[in-house]
Amino acid sequence: MFFQQIGIPGLILILIITLIVFGPKKLPEIGAAFGKTLSEFKKSANEIMGSEGTEKQEKLPSVEQAASEPTKE
């Protein structure tokens, strides 16, 4: 991937270019907005993954119950 090859000098260059483009007053606002967005994304991803886990757990007892009941033939 591209991000694995950046290194420290590349990160410093990106930071300097960002500072020139947006200025020192906007940079903290952009960082805060990025942090909030990332936090909400992680929260949503965890909720989705958690809901899938509970759905599997809810379905599991019904499958076990069906397996233990005798078949009618």
Secondary structure, DSSP 4 states (H G I P E B T S, - for coil): --GGG-HHHHHHHHHHHHHHHHHHHHHHHHHHHHHHHHHHHHHHHHHHHHHHHHHHHHHHHHHHHHHHSPP--
